């Protein structure tokens, strides 16, 4: 369903459990970046009205999630601030083809893989966090991440044939798994 080629290692869960404040702050930044990505796709492909309609829904939902995380931080007496981002997103974006229509396919598939990884991790947090308030919060976001993943993959089909899409999705998913395996020094949603 999620097209991922790896599962999150147990070490990630231990890392974030010890640093829930940083995870929440990073999560807010991720929601903001997800909204910005969807908005940018509208600008890149202005002629694609189906894409624009789907991205508008995603922008609104990601911004709603952003505000939910900010509210959660505030309720816990935590300050939202800049933090050092993981290298996950930038490494994935380096894989985007330079020329259209493959560029569109890659942009959409990478956005979909990021959503898939978020979904997988939200499920882990839902099932494994001792902090039940946060566990329930992540459980409430699980379905929207899965839906976003599906939307991005479906839209990529407009720009290529099915066999090419499947092959490229497998290639990018393998690269995503390798990037994730490298890990990160910081407890991040995608580290």
PyMOL commands that set and color helices and strands:
alter all, ss='L'
color gray80, all
select helices_A, chain A and resi 10-17+20-44+49-75+88-93+102-128+132-159+162-182
alter helices_A, ss='H'
color red, helices_A
deselect
rebuild
show_as cartoon
